């Protein structure tokens, strides 16, 4: 089980801020493929991965990163702080 | 470093920061303010963040800046939640022996806060709400460091 978090318009498209996901995905990209196959709202959120960023356990990473040992994965658009 | 919903007084923060310095000859500060949309009509700005990651990401940037420019001290305060036009969103202050290091470190922190601290801004107007898109120039600005 892994905690999956969504922020900003990713959260709005998927319709929830976080969920527990049972997954055997080996990489972030595999997890995205599993979620996308579930329901249209996931496909809508993940349709353009170049517009998204991902963090594993609160560290920025990329979509090819392995999920082994990860507790928390977060998806969000490019950040707009400052 | 503080991430908070509550408003703060950047002048008072700067005075406290400056007064605490023993060995610095230069203090530089920047504050970011909620501005209207180009077309006007902003009711407020909503700032969402990723609790936990926000703190660790900012702490990492501050640590890098302090080491790279031999800062005597650095301060970052960033708000989240709903902010009205004119409200202070965030501030950065740096203290160093000489001004060049204080200026450079403040710019470095601002560039990184913009593109690597997990905040997202949404502009809310009477005609609807829209997420602020990240700008290519902001991402490119990281290249100079």
Backbone of each chain as ProteinMPNN parsed JSONL, in Angstrom:
{"seq_chain_A": "XXXXXXXXXXXXXXXXXXXXXXXXXXXXXXXXXXXXXXXXXXXXXXXXXXXXXXXXXXXXXXXXXXXXXXXXXXXXXXXXXX", "coords_chain_A": {"N_chain_A": [[0.846, -1.206, 0.0], [0.399, 2.249, -0.731], [0.625, 5.733, -0.115], [-0.976, 8.081, -2.07], [-0.747, 11.32, -3.22], [-2.336, 14.328, -4.306], [-2.06, 17.525, -5.814], [-3.148, 20.948, -6.348], [-4.312, 21.588, -9.677], [-4.263, 18.938, -10.386], [-5.27, 17.577, -8.18], [-7.849, 18.666, -8.281], [-8.824, 17.65, -10.734], [-8.779, 14.892, -10.305], [-10.279, 14.725, -8.065], [-9.88, 14.274, -5.379], [-7.76, 14.739, -2.469], [-5.916, 12.883, -1.465], [-5.138, 9.353, -1.396], [-5.149, 5.867, -0.459], [-3.359, 3.433, -2.112], [-3.421, 0.239, -3.474], [-0.89, -1.388, -4.937], [1.212, -2.925, -7.395], [3.077, -1.674, -8.801], [6.201, -0.987, -10.343], [7.574, 1.298, -10.991], [7.197, 4.924, -10.968], [6.014, 5.645, -13.389], [4.711, 3.257, -14.055], [2.803, 3.178, -12.032], [1.303, 5.425, -12.705], [0.261, 4.512, -15.127], [-1.363, 2.424, -14.202], [-3.243, 3.852, -12.654], [-4.339, 5.517, -14.612], [-5.655, 3.681, -16.185], [-7.771, 3.054, -14.621], [-9.965, 5.0, -14.344], [-11.678, 7.635, -16.049], [-11.211, 10.189, -14.935], [-8.656, 10.042, -13.87], [-7.18, 9.578, -16.171], [-7.615, 12.037, -17.36], [-6.212, 13.72, -15.664], [-3.607, 12.81, -15.937], [-2.889, 13.097, -18.579], [-0.909, 14.587, -19.875], [2.212, 14.164, -19.18], [4.419, 15.758, -19.22], [3.573, 18.091, -18.197], [3.492, 17.719, -15.556], [4.779, 17.16, -12.214], [6.601, 15.01, -9.989], [6.896, 13.658, -6.699], [8.65, 11.518, -4.509], [8.231, 10.35, -1.314], [8.437, 12.994, -0.469], [10.531, 14.122, -1.881], [11.609, 15.597, -4.854], [11.444, 13.845, -7.943], [11.693, 11.707, -10.867], [9.585, 10.338, -13.517], [10.512, 7.837, -14.106], [11.458, 6.776, -11.83], [12.071, 4.224, -9.341], [9.619, 2.55, -7.265], [10.095, 1.062, -5.072], [10.012, 0.575, -1.632], [8.88, 3.065, -1.215], [6.827, 5.29, 0.607], [5.1, 7.365, 0.145], [3.736, 9.024, -2.587], [3.593, 11.857, -4.615], [1.726, 13.85, -6.871], [1.804, 16.694, -8.956], [1.355, 19.968, -10.506], [3.937, 22.021, -12.151], [5.699, 24.028, -9.789], [4.64, 27.077, -8.188], [5.768, 29.053, -6.372], [6.932, 31.666, -4.12]], "CA_chain_A": [[0.0, 0.0, 0.0], [1.182, 3.475, -0.842], [-0.201, 6.943, -0.077], [-0.816, 8.89, -3.277], [-1.25, 12.67, -2.95], [-2.537, 15.169, -5.485], [-2.148, 18.949, -5.473], [-3.559, 21.956, -7.34], [-5.333, 21.122, -10.62], [-4.265, 17.465, -10.398], [-6.239, 17.264, -7.129], [-9.204, 19.016, -8.739], [-9.275, 16.743, -11.8], [-9.0, 13.554, -9.76], [-11.427, 14.891, -7.162], [-9.545, 14.029, -3.974], [-6.39, 15.176, -2.184], [-5.01, 11.748, -1.224], [-5.778, 8.043, -1.274], [-4.265, 4.72, -0.28], [-3.463, 2.638, -3.337], [-2.799, -1.095, -3.485], [-0.268, -1.433, -6.259], [2.445, -3.685, -7.579], [3.849, -0.904, -9.784], [7.628, -0.928, -10.036], [8.052, 2.68, -11.142], [6.15, 5.95, -10.971], [5.301, 5.558, -14.674], [3.8, 2.109, -13.963], [1.681, 3.59, -11.17], [0.477, 6.327, -13.527], [-0.47, 3.681, -16.096], [-2.423, 1.721, -13.454], [-4.291, 4.817, -12.283], [-4.971, 5.995, -15.844], [-6.541, 2.635, -16.684], [-8.905, 2.929, -13.7], [-11.129, 5.866, -14.581], [-11.446, 8.777, -16.935], [-10.684, 11.366, -14.228], [-7.2, 9.868, -13.771], [-6.648, 9.794, -17.525], [-7.654, 13.489, -17.602], [-5.157, 14.363, -14.877], [-2.276, 12.339, -16.334], [-2.779, 13.009, -20.039], [0.347, 15.174, -20.363], [3.148, 14.035, -18.052], [5.399, 16.843, -19.241], [3.0, 19.198, -17.422], [3.4, 17.271, -14.169], [5.979, 16.844, -11.443], [6.326, 13.944, -9.03], [7.803, 13.534, -5.555], [8.553, 10.293, -3.71], [8.59, 10.651, 0.078], [8.653, 14.444, -0.352], [11.695, 14.559, -2.654], [11.331, 15.61, -6.283], [12.101, 12.802, -8.694], [11.095, 11.7, -12.196], [8.589, 9.285, -13.702], [11.152, 6.525, -14.248], [11.995, 6.382, -10.523], [11.47, 3.025, -8.757], [8.74, 2.784, -6.117], [10.441, 0.145, -3.98], [10.222, 1.213, -0.34], [8.236, 4.385, -1.121], [5.618, 5.378, 1.445], [4.221, 8.454, -0.292], [4.014, 9.565, -3.918], [2.742, 13.03, -4.842], [1.682, 14.385, -8.237], [1.386, 18.101, -8.953], [1.893, 20.758, -11.627], [5.13, 22.802, -11.793], [5.418, 24.838, -8.611], [4.563, 28.534, -8.391], [5.945, 29.709, -5.078], [7.543, 32.994, -4.14]], "C_chain_A": [[0.877, 1.25, 0.0], [0.206, 4.651, -0.745], [0.076, 7.74, -1.336], [-1.501, 10.238, -3.033], [-1.344, 13.456, -4.253], [-2.667, 16.623, -5.039], [-2.603, 19.772, -6.673], [-4.525, 21.345, -8.359], [-5.345, 19.61, -10.775], [-5.299, 16.971, -9.369], [-7.672, 17.537, -7.611], [-9.706, 18.044, -9.804], [-9.6, 15.356, -11.25], [-10.107, 13.582, -8.715], [-11.149, 14.5, -5.726], [-8.085, 14.38, -3.73], [-5.416, 14.027, -1.943], [-5.803, 10.475, -1.138], [-4.715, 6.984, -1.03], [-4.45, 3.822, -1.483], [-2.725, 1.314, -3.152], [-2.194, -1.251, -4.87], [0.981, -2.318, -6.265], [3.377, -2.954, -8.536], [5.32, -0.817, -9.375], [8.179, 0.486, -10.115], [6.867, 3.641, -11.056], [5.326, 5.842, -12.257], [4.32, 4.38, -14.681], [2.575, 2.457, -13.116], [0.731, 4.499, -11.941], [-0.36, 5.515, -14.52], [-1.616, 2.927, -15.41], [-3.576, 2.667, -13.135], [-5.072, 5.267, -13.519], [-5.975, 4.975, -16.382], [-7.815, 2.508, -15.84], [-10.152, 3.673, -14.153], [-10.706, 7.069, -15.406], [-10.801, 9.961, -16.207], [-9.166, 11.259, -14.029], [-6.548, 10.126, -15.13], [-6.591, 11.291, -17.828], [-6.512, 14.189, -16.87], [-3.76, 14.031, -15.418], [-2.042, 12.378, -17.843], [-1.476, 13.593, -20.583], [1.364, 15.174, -19.218], [4.195, 15.136, -18.047], [4.891, 18.051, -18.449], [2.935, 18.863, -15.938], [4.774, 17.074, -13.548], [5.591, 15.756, -10.447], [7.362, 13.979, -7.913], [7.558, 12.182, -4.9], [9.077, 10.628, -2.319], [9.124, 12.08, 0.209], [9.956, 14.928, -0.978], [11.316, 14.518, -4.127], [12.094, 14.5, -6.995], [11.528, 12.812, -10.108], [10.261, 10.43, -12.376], [9.212, 7.897, -13.866], [11.644, 5.994, -12.898], [11.304, 5.132, -9.989], [10.653, 3.355, -7.499], [9.095, 1.916, -4.913], [10.712, 0.918, -2.697], [9.535, 2.552, -0.165], [6.994, 4.305, -0.23], [4.602, 6.334, 0.834], [4.669, 8.945, -1.662], [3.074, 10.744, -4.14], [2.867, 13.504, -6.289], [1.156, 15.818, -8.193], [1.929, 18.819, -10.179], [3.192, 21.451, -11.199], [4.781, 23.835, -10.717], [5.436, 26.334, -8.931], [4.63, 29.224, -7.03], [6.474, 31.127, -5.24], [6.537, 34.117, -4.198]], "O_chain_A": [[1.932, 1.302, 0.631], [-0.917, 4.567, -1.242], [1.229, 8.044, -1.642], [-2.68, 10.292, -2.684], [-0.543, 13.276, -5.17], [-3.297, 16.919, -4.024], [-2.47, 19.367, -7.828], [-5.465, 20.653, -7.967], [-6.334, 19.049, -11.247], [-6.092, 16.073, -9.649], [-8.581, 16.741, -7.376], [-10.873, 17.652, -9.787], [-10.568, 14.722, -11.67], [-10.793, 12.582, -8.503], [-12.078, 14.402, -4.924], [-7.265, 14.331, -4.647], [-4.218, 14.173, -2.187], [-6.998, 10.496, -0.845], [-3.541, 7.172, -1.349], [-5.579, 3.484, -1.839], [-1.569, 1.278, -2.733], [-2.915, -1.247, -5.868], [1.694, -2.432, -5.268], [4.348, -3.53, -9.026], [5.638, -0.602, -8.205], [9.123, 0.838, -9.408], [5.706, 3.232, -11.071], [4.099, 5.933, -12.225], [3.229, 4.483, -15.241], [1.452, 2.076, -13.445], [-0.489, 4.364, -11.846], [-1.54, 5.797, -14.727], [-2.707, 2.806, -15.969], [-4.743, 2.323, -13.323], [-6.297, 5.384, -13.486], [-7.003, 5.338, -16.954], [-8.808, 1.93, -16.282], [-11.226, 3.096, -14.325], [-9.537, 7.454, -15.443], [-9.954, 10.654, -16.77], [-8.47, 12.275, -14.021], [-5.517, 10.791, -15.231], [-5.653, 11.767, -18.467], [-5.917, 15.133, -17.39], [-2.85, 14.858, -15.365], [-1.099, 11.76, -18.337], [-0.987, 13.156, -21.625], [1.37, 16.082, -18.387], [4.794, 15.426, -17.012], [5.67, 18.927, -18.074], [2.386, 19.632, -15.149], [5.775, 16.857, -14.232], [4.42, 15.596, -10.103], [8.534, 14.284, -8.136], [6.416, 11.749, -4.752], [10.195, 11.117, -2.155], [10.113, 12.336, 0.895], [10.437, 16.013, -0.653], [10.766, 13.524, -4.601], [13.257, 14.244, -6.684], [10.936, 13.809, -10.522], [10.233, 9.563, -11.503], [8.51, 6.89, -13.772], [12.185, 4.891, -12.826], [10.094, 4.978, -10.155], [10.954, 4.304, -6.774], [8.469, 2.022, -3.859], [11.552, 1.818, -2.678], [9.591, 3.132, 0.919], [6.215, 3.357, -0.319], [3.394, 6.147, 0.982], [5.845, 9.246, -1.868], [1.876, 10.633, -3.878], [3.96, 13.551, -6.854], [0.192, 16.118, -7.488], [2.86, 18.334, -10.822], [3.516, 21.468, -10.012], [3.706, 24.435, -10.739], [6.151, 26.787, -9.824], [3.686, 29.885, -6.599], [6.465, 31.702, -6.328], [6.919, 35.287, -4.22]]}, "seq_chain_B": "XXXXXXXXXXXXXXXXXXXXXXXXXXXXXXXXXXXXXXXXXXXXXXXXXXXXXXXXXXXXXXXXXXXXXXXXXXXXXXXXXXXXXXXXXXXXXXXXXXXXXXXXXXXXXXXXXXXXXXXXXXXXXXXXXXXXXXXXXXXXXXXXX", "coords_chain_B": {"N_chain_B": [[12.951, 29.664, 9.378], [9.697, 29.76, 8.207], [6.472, 28.478, 7.53], [3.331, 29.505, 7.068], [-0.156, 30.283, 7.752], [-1.049, 32.613, 8.802], [-1.015, 36.231, 8.677], [1.915, 38.35, 8.468], [4.247, 40.832, 9.701], [6.37, 42.324, 7.605], [8.228, 44.358, 7.972], [8.698, 44.459, 10.735], [9.708, 41.907, 11.054], [12.052, 42.102, 9.572], [13.458, 44.043, 10.987], [13.887, 42.687, 13.408], [15.406, 40.556, 12.495], [17.692, 41.901, 11.501], [18.646, 43.157, 13.81], [19.517, 41.006, 15.243], [21.923, 40.285, 14.218], [25.398, 39.752, 14.558], [27.778, 39.723, 13.22], [27.541, 40.56, 10.665], [27.76, 42.666, 7.796], [25.956, 43.386, 5.973], [22.557, 43.358, 5.079], [20.035, 41.97, 3.149], [16.745, 42.181, 1.855], [13.703, 40.778, 0.581], [10.306, 41.131, -0.315], [7.343, 39.49, -1.35], [4.309, 40.348, -2.917], [0.758, 40.129, -3.156], [-0.494, 40.661, -6.319], [-2.756, 42.295, -8.625], [-4.592, 40.675, -11.307], [-3.531, 40.88, -14.788], [-5.741, 41.698, -16.248], [-7.296, 42.716, -14.279], [-9.653, 42.686, -11.454], [-9.15, 40.773, -9.483], [-10.196, 38.824, -6.782], [-9.226, 37.294, -4.63], [-6.162, 35.508, -3.791], [-5.399, 32.098, -3.777], [-3.267, 30.054, -2.003], [-1.857, 27.017, -2.196], [-0.176, 24.337, -0.537], [2.323, 21.761, 0.085], [2.332, 20.219, 2.854], [5.018, 19.511, 5.026], [6.783, 18.572, 2.879], [7.162, 21.134, 1.955], [8.461, 22.469, 4.072], [10.84, 20.923, 4.273], [11.944, 21.252, 1.733], [12.415, 24.032, 1.628], [14.143, 24.331, 3.784], [16.348, 22.931, 2.801], [17.146, 24.585, 0.659], [17.86, 26.896, 2.041], [19.969, 25.978, 3.586], [21.82, 25.355, 1.559], [22.25, 27.939, 0.501], [23.316, 29.336, 2.696], [25.726, 27.986, 3.068], [26.994, 28.328, 0.561], [27.287, 31.102, 0.16], [28.475, 31.89, 2.471], [26.776, 32.855, 4.544], [25.775, 34.861, 7.341], [23.307, 34.543, 8.368], [19.935, 33.537, 7.492], [16.591, 34.135, 6.452], [13.382, 32.861, 5.806], [10.021, 33.371, 5.169], [6.905, 32.108, 4.372], [3.614, 32.329, 3.242], [0.468, 30.502, 3.229], [-2.858, 29.647, 2.033], [-5.803, 31.79, 1.807], [-5.296, 34.895, 0.308], [-5.555, 38.409, 0.123], [-5.475, 41.021, -2.407], [-2.493, 42.934, -2.359], [-1.64, 41.969, 0.062], [1.131, 40.654, 1.927], [2.862, 37.94, 0.663], [5.19, 36.454, 1.049], [8.544, 36.519, 2.445], [12.073, 37.032, 2.143], [15.156, 37.144, 3.782], [18.589, 37.93, 3.974], [21.79, 37.734, 5.499], [25.092, 38.863, 5.451], [28.721, 39.196, 5.442], [29.444, 41.003, 3.461], [27.791, 42.986, 0.89], [27.466, 41.842, -1.686], [27.348, 39.054, -1.452], [25.071, 38.8, 0.13], [23.06, 39.849, -1.552], [23.245, 38.056, -3.774], [22.648, 35.588, -2.574], [20.04, 36.054, -1.729], [18.724, 36.337, -4.172], [19.159, 33.808, -5.27], [17.717, 32.25, -3.403], [15.136, 33.239, -3.898], [14.749, 32.487, -6.604], [14.798, 29.702, -6.36], [12.723, 29.259, -4.527], [10.534, 30.002, -6.069], [10.366, 27.999, -8.071], [10.962, 25.497, -6.977], [9.922, 25.083, -4.464], [7.177, 23.533, -2.977], [4.571, 25.077, -3.676], [1.432, 26.288, -4.877], [-0.302, 28.607, -6.816], [-3.503, 30.091, -7.042], [-5.591, 32.163, -8.844], [-8.392, 33.975, -7.947], [-11.28, 35.311, -9.244], [-14.263, 37.331, -9.794], [-15.24, 36.321, -12.088], [-14.448, 33.728, -12.169], [-11.988, 31.118, -11.441], [-8.468, 30.505, -11.718], [-5.574, 28.481, -12.046], [-2.285, 29.644, -11.523], [0.076, 29.578, -14.055], [3.276, 28.008, -14.255], [6.193, 29.804, -15.216], [8.322, 29.696, -18.054], [10.624, 31.251, -17.957], [11.122, 31.416, -15.254], [11.856, 28.823, -14.589], [14.095, 28.634, -16.204], [15.712, 30.452, -14.945], [16.923, 29.125, -12.878], [19.086, 27.985, -13.974], [21.248, 29.69, -13.865], [22.47, 29.345, -11.474]], "CA_chain_B": [[12.078, 29.393, 8.236], [8.323, 29.524, 8.667], [5.392, 28.366, 6.556], [2.194, 29.799, 7.939], [-1.339, 30.886, 7.136], [-1.266, 33.937, 9.392], [-0.296, 37.389, 8.139], [3.057, 38.784, 9.292], [4.693, 42.2, 9.418], [7.723, 42.149, 7.079], [9.115, 45.372, 8.551], [9.071, 44.018, 12.081], [10.561, 40.719, 10.893], [13.357, 42.545, 9.083], [14.144, 44.712, 12.101], [14.316, 41.666, 14.369], [16.491, 39.809, 11.839], [18.88, 42.758, 11.437], [19.135, 43.419, 15.168], [20.118, 39.784, 15.797], [23.209, 39.995, 13.555], [26.587, 40.201, 15.289], [28.977, 39.69, 12.404], [27.187, 40.843, 9.275], [27.811, 44.064, 7.399], [24.944, 43.622, 4.935], [21.3, 42.606, 5.125], [19.185, 42.185, 1.978], [15.45, 41.517, 2.012], [12.727, 40.834, -0.51], [8.974, 40.622, 0.009], [6.426, 39.283, -2.469], [2.99, 40.903, -2.587], [-0.301, 39.698, -4.081], [-0.865, 41.728, -7.267], [-3.962, 42.04, -9.406], [-4.374, 40.061, -12.618], [-3.363, 41.925, -15.807], [-7.069, 42.168, -16.665], [-7.983, 43.24, -13.111], [-10.768, 41.914, -10.918], [-8.772, 39.704, -8.547], [-10.842, 38.868, -5.463], [-8.144, 36.878, -3.738], [-5.288, 34.455, -4.293], [-5.319, 30.937, -2.884], [-1.958, 29.403, -2.092], [-1.871, 25.644, -1.681], [1.195, 23.811, -0.406], [2.475, 20.347, 0.415], [2.903, 20.283, 4.202], [6.104, 18.548, 5.202], [7.758, 18.788, 1.81], [7.445, 22.575, 1.886], [9.477, 22.789, 5.082], [12.132, 20.302, 3.987], [12.488, 21.857, 0.516], [12.947, 25.368, 1.951], [15.317, 24.144, 4.657], [17.453, 22.54, 1.935], [17.609, 25.767, -0.084], [18.508, 27.806, 2.988], [21.252, 25.366, 3.938], [22.7, 25.546, 0.408], [22.588, 29.367, 0.385], [24.179, 29.704, 3.825], [27.064, 27.425, 2.831], [27.62, 28.834, -0.664], [27.65, 32.523, 0.272], [28.965, 32.114, 3.843], [25.844, 33.78, 5.193], [25.687, 34.88, 8.797], [21.948, 34.114, 8.718], [18.945, 33.671, 6.419], [15.208, 34.013, 6.934], [12.325, 32.709, 4.8], [8.651, 33.204, 5.682], [6.005, 31.956, 3.222], [2.238, 32.063, 3.679], [-0.453, 29.745, 2.38], [-4.247, 29.998, 2.32], [-6.411, 32.829, 0.971], [-4.681, 36.205, 0.529], [-6.136, 39.485, -0.685], [-4.538, 41.867, -3.143], [-1.715, 43.826, -1.501], [-1.091, 41.282, 1.233], [2.477, 40.077, 1.748], [2.831, 36.481, 0.537], [6.399, 35.829, 1.564], [9.741, 37.344, 2.478], [13.388, 36.427, 2.293], [16.204, 38.071, 4.226], [19.908, 37.292, 4.08], [22.805, 38.559, 6.157], [26.447, 38.415, 5.119], [29.715, 40.226, 5.78], [29.437, 42.024, 2.407], [26.486, 43.014, 0.249], [27.354, 41.015, -2.894], [26.907, 37.724, -1.04], [23.692, 38.892, 0.62], [22.193, 39.993, -2.731], [23.241, 36.829, -4.574], [21.942, 34.531, -1.839], [18.595, 36.37, -1.742], [18.212, 36.004, -5.511], [19.164, 32.342, -5.354], [16.582, 31.74, -2.633], [13.892, 33.585, -4.604], [14.621, 31.637, -7.793], [14.461, 28.338, -5.947], [11.377, 29.241, -3.916], [9.549, 30.093, -7.145], [10.232, 26.808, -8.918], [11.256, 24.226, -6.319], [9.188, 24.917, -3.204], [5.857, 23.06, -3.421], [3.416, 25.971, -3.53], [0.683, 26.521, -6.122], [-1.147, 29.797, -6.659], [-4.732, 30.139, -7.833], [-6.191, 33.501, -8.821], [-9.843, 33.879, -7.899], [-11.981, 36.546, -9.593], [-15.716, 37.166, -9.854], [-15.523, 35.574, -13.321], [-13.941, 32.364, -12.083], [-10.683, 30.929, -10.817], [-7.509, 29.837, -12.603], [-4.244, 28.233, -11.486], [-1.206, 30.402, -12.151], [0.993, 28.658, -14.74], [4.703, 28.257, -14.066], [6.754, 30.465, -16.398], [9.582, 29.113, -18.532], [11.737, 32.104, -17.512], [11.421, 31.092, -13.86], [12.597, 27.56, -14.606], [15.4, 28.917, -16.813], [16.517, 31.242, -14.005], [17.691, 28.222, -12.005], [20.3, 27.604, -14.691], [22.391, 30.578, -13.582], [23.11, 28.964, -10.207]], "C_chain_B": [[10.681, 29.084, 8.765], [7.387, 29.432, 7.471], [4.114, 28.5, 7.363], [1.041, 30.406, 7.161], [-1.485, 32.342, 7.589], [-0.455, 35.022, 8.68], [0.9, 37.693, 9.041], [3.472, 40.169, 8.844], [6.144, 42.132, 8.918], [8.711, 43.168, 7.639], [9.622, 44.947, 9.921], [10.003, 42.808, 11.999], [11.974, 41.132, 10.487], [14.154, 43.227, 10.196], [14.702, 43.703, 13.099], [15.514, 40.892, 13.801], [17.789, 40.618, 11.857], [19.497, 42.94, 12.816], [19.864, 42.212, 15.742], [21.515, 39.515, 15.223], [24.375, 40.582, 14.351], [27.719, 40.501, 14.317], [28.723, 40.045, 10.953], [27.309, 42.331, 9.001], [26.719, 44.401, 6.394], [23.723, 42.741, 5.176], [20.505, 42.987, 3.885], [17.856, 41.518, 2.245], [14.589, 41.716, 0.776], [11.389, 40.435, 0.069], [8.138, 40.544, -1.243], [5.018, 39.638, -2.03], [1.969, 40.4, -3.603], [-0.661, 40.855, -4.998], [-2.116, 41.308, -8.015], [-3.596, 41.286, -10.686], [-4.202, 41.181, -13.64], [-4.709, 42.53, -16.212], [-7.871, 42.737, -15.493], [-8.991, 42.261, -12.538], [-10.407, 40.776, -9.988], [-9.521, 39.878, -7.222], [-9.851, 38.426, -4.389], [-7.289, 35.827, -4.425], [-5.276, 33.326, -3.278], [-3.966, 30.28, -3.081], [-2.036, 28.054, -1.388], [-0.424, 25.201, -1.491], [1.156, 22.363, 0.024], [3.143, 20.292, 1.781], [3.963, 19.2, 4.37], [7.16, 18.767, 4.137], [8.132, 20.26, 1.713], [8.589, 22.927, 2.833], [10.834, 22.192, 4.705], [12.767, 20.915, 2.744], [13.108, 23.222, 0.831], [14.186, 25.242, 2.832], [16.538, 23.76, 3.829], [18.026, 23.716, 1.168], [18.381, 26.71, 0.833], [19.893, 27.275, 3.356], [22.273, 25.562, 2.802], [23.179, 26.996, 0.323], [23.567, 29.785, 1.473], [25.602, 29.219, 3.575], [27.744, 28.117, 1.652], [28.08, 30.282, -0.543], [28.134, 32.896, 1.685], [28.073, 33.093, 4.6], [25.97, 33.698, 6.706], [24.328, 34.322, 9.216], [21.05, 34.255, 7.489], [17.56, 33.422, 6.999], [14.282, 33.829, 5.735], [11.001, 32.563, 5.539], [7.741, 33.126, 4.457], [4.618, 31.607, 3.732], [1.522, 31.113, 2.722], [-1.868, 30.131, 2.788], [-4.739, 31.092, 1.392], [-5.834, 34.198, 1.321], [-5.308, 37.233, -0.403], [-5.037, 40.282, -1.395], [-3.815, 42.814, -2.178], [-1.14, 43.156, -0.267], [0.292, 40.721, 0.903], [2.361, 38.557, 1.738], [4.022, 35.873, 1.273], [7.512, 36.853, 1.693], [10.981, 36.477, 2.631], [14.299, 37.509, 2.853], [17.503, 37.29, 4.361], [20.868, 38.275, 4.747], [24.171, 37.973, 5.86], [27.436, 39.508, 5.518], [29.664, 41.368, 4.768], [28.183, 41.895, 1.561], [26.362, 42.07, -0.945], [26.837, 39.623, -2.535], [25.449, 37.751, -0.583], [22.708, 39.025, -0.543], [22.096, 38.676, -3.504], [22.454, 35.731, -3.874], [20.44, 34.788, -1.835], [17.996, 36.033, -3.104], [18.147, 34.504, -5.732], [17.943, 31.774, -4.621], [15.261, 32.044, -3.331], [13.686, 32.702, -5.823], [14.201, 30.22, -7.407], [13.085, 28.25, -5.302], [10.301, 29.235, -4.995], [9.296, 28.752, -7.818], [10.456, 25.478, -8.215], [10.615, 24.07, -4.934], [7.744, 24.582, -3.581], [4.681, 23.942, -2.98], [2.746, 26.097, -4.894], [-0.285, 27.654, -5.878], [-2.362, 29.714, -7.569], [-5.326, 31.534, -7.692], [-7.702, 33.362, -8.902], [-10.448, 35.251, -8.195], [-13.479, 36.284, -9.62], [-16.103, 36.312, -11.066], [-14.97, 34.153, -13.292], [-12.541, 32.327, -11.501], [-9.764, 30.196, -11.784], [-6.176, 29.653, -11.877], [-3.224, 29.072, -12.246], [-0.233, 29.395, -12.772], [2.434, 29.025, -14.417], [5.249, 28.861, -15.359], [8.08, 29.843, -16.768], [10.783, 29.918, -18.028], [12.136, 31.756, -16.078], [12.224, 29.799, -13.769], [14.016, 27.807, -15.136], [16.321, 29.65, -15.838], [17.357, 30.354, -13.092], [19.039, 27.873, -12.635], [21.496, 28.453, -14.325], [23.093, 30.218, -12.277], [23.832, 27.646, -10.347]], "O_chain_B": [[10.509, 28.252, 9.656], [7.494, 30.207, 6.522], [3.85, 27.688, 8.249], [1.216, 30.962, 6.076], [-1.981, 33.188, 6.846], [0.631, 34.772, 8.156], [0.904, 37.345, 10.222], [3.107, 40.627, 7.762], [7.055, 41.905, 9.715], [9.899, 42.874, 7.768], [10.809, 45.058, 10.227], [10.959, 42.693, 12.766], [12.961, 40.591, 10.986], [15.359, 43.019, 10.332], [15.829, 43.835, 13.574], [16.486, 40.61, 14.501], [18.852, 40.093, 12.185], [20.716, 42.886, 12.974], [20.72, 42.353, 16.615], [22.212, 38.616, 15.692], [24.347, 41.743, 14.761], [28.521, 41.407, 14.543], [29.593, 39.854, 10.103], [27.003, 43.158, 9.86], [26.565, 45.558, 6.004], [23.84, 41.544, 5.439], [20.317, 44.169, 3.597], [17.813, 40.419, 2.797], [14.736, 42.688, 0.036], [11.32, 39.5, 0.866], [8.209, 41.422, -2.102], [4.582, 39.288, -0.933], [2.287, 40.262, -4.784], [-1.084, 41.912, -4.529], [-2.488, 40.134, -8.038], [-2.435, 41.263, -11.093], [-4.659, 42.302, -13.414], [-4.803, 43.727, -16.484], [-9.0, 43.191, -15.681], [-9.17, 41.157, -13.052], [-11.235, 39.905, -9.719], [-9.483, 40.949, -6.616], [-9.667, 39.101, -3.376], [-7.635, 35.321, -5.493], [-5.158, 33.558, -2.075], [-3.571, 29.986, -4.209], [-2.246, 27.961, -0.179], [0.46, 25.652, -2.219], [0.091, 21.808, 0.293], [4.37, 20.315, 1.875], [3.788, 18.081, 3.887], [8.301, 19.107, 4.448], [9.28, 20.598, 1.425], [9.552, 23.59, 2.451], [11.859, 22.866, 4.802], [13.985, 21.084, 2.691], [14.2, 23.532, 0.356], [15.163, 25.966, 2.643], [17.646, 24.211, 4.118], [19.244, 23.842, 1.035], [19.419, 27.253, 0.454], [20.862, 28.031, 3.429], [23.433, 25.891, 3.049], [24.362, 27.254, 0.102], [24.532, 30.501, 1.207], [26.567, 29.939, 3.833], [28.925, 28.456, 1.725], [29.128, 30.653, -1.072], [28.19, 34.073, 2.04], [28.558, 34.04, 5.22], [26.231, 32.639, 7.276], [24.2, 33.708, 10.275], [21.365, 35.001, 6.562], [17.382, 32.612, 7.908], [14.387, 34.564, 4.753], [10.875, 31.727, 6.434], [7.805, 33.998, 3.59], [4.458, 30.704, 4.553], [1.917, 30.948, 1.568], [-2.064, 30.853, 3.767], [-4.174, 31.307, 0.32], [-5.872, 34.617, 2.478], [-5.56, 36.952, -1.575], [-3.86, 40.225, -1.04], [-4.433, 43.416, -1.3], [-0.252, 43.707, 0.383], [0.581, 40.366, -0.239], [1.834, 37.957, 2.674], [3.88, 34.905, 2.02], [7.433, 37.936, 1.113], [10.943, 35.367, 3.163], [14.218, 38.665, 2.439], [17.513, 36.141, 4.805], [20.76, 39.488, 4.572], [24.395, 36.77, 5.99], [27.036, 40.612, 5.888], [29.815, 42.536, 5.125], [27.573, 40.826, 1.51], [25.278, 41.547, -1.203], [25.986, 39.075, -3.235], [24.685, 36.831, -0.876], [21.648, 38.399, -0.535], [21.0, 38.232, -3.848], [21.678, 35.02, -4.513], [19.65, 33.848, -1.927], [16.887, 35.505, -3.182], [17.189, 33.993, -6.313], [17.228, 30.925, -5.153], [14.364, 31.201, -3.355], [12.579, 32.218, -6.06], [13.346, 29.619, -8.058], [12.361, 27.276, -5.507], [9.284, 28.555, -4.863], [8.151, 28.403, -8.103], [10.172, 24.427, -8.79], [10.758, 23.021, -4.305], [7.149, 25.267, -4.412], [3.924, 23.613, -2.066], [3.404, 26.023, -5.932], [-1.0, 27.676, -4.877], [-2.256, 29.313, -8.728], [-5.539, 32.026, -6.584], [-8.229, 32.716, -9.807], [-10.172, 36.227, -7.497], [-13.915, 35.14, -9.484], [-17.15, 35.664, -11.074], [-15.025, 33.451, -14.302], [-11.979, 33.353, -11.119], [-10.216, 29.368, -12.574], [-5.708, 30.555, -11.182], [-3.295, 29.191, -13.469], [0.226, 28.473, -12.099], [2.776, 30.203, -14.316], [4.831, 28.487, -16.455], [8.877, 29.5, -15.894], [11.828, 29.351, -17.709], [13.313, 31.793, -15.722], [13.156, 29.692, -12.972], [14.995, 27.278, -14.611], [17.542, 29.5, -15.887], [18.393, 30.788, -12.588], [19.996, 27.52, -11.946], [22.636, 28.007, -14.451], [24.182, 30.719, -11.997], [24.43, 27.165, -9.384]]}, "name": "protein", "num_of_chains": 2, "seq": "XXXXXXXXXXXXXXXXXXXXXXXXXXXXXXXXXXXXXXXXXXXXXXXXXXXXXXXXXXXXXXXXXXXXXXXXXXXXXXXXXXXXXXXXXXXXXXXXXXXXXXXXXXXXXXXXXXXXXXXXXXXXXXXXXXXXXXXXXXXXXXXXXXXXXXXXXXXXXXXXXXXXXXXXXXXXXXXXXXXXXXXXXXXXXXXXXXXXXXXXXXXXXXXXXXXXXXXXXXXXXXXXXXX"}
